Amino acid sequence: MTKNSQTPDLTITRKRAASAASKTLRSPTASKAAKSAAGSALTQVASKSGTNEVTSRKAASAASKTLRNPNASKAAKSAAGSALTQRPGRRK
């Protein structure tokens, strides 16, 4: 695929990730881990300038914890998943 054909999907993903992260950050019931993951996801979305932000180990751990939490909201899990996709793969 050409770069132009991928851009609309990326824009939609960014908007959805940003919306989910924002909703999680504003939620009074969201856990500290969920808010940490949401903040990281929002940072990824905001850095359109090509700085290639990556999720820190601490934020990735919080995102993982959020994804495993059965009480976490759909928005929190969406933001956590977005944050984890920006984490580089493990080195062996």
Buried (B, 14 or more C-beta within 10 A) or exposed (E): EEEEEEEEEEEEEBEBBBBBBBBBBEBEEBBEBBBBBBBBBBBBBEEEEEEEBBBBEEBBBBBBBBBEBEEBBEBBBBBBBBBBEBBEEEEE
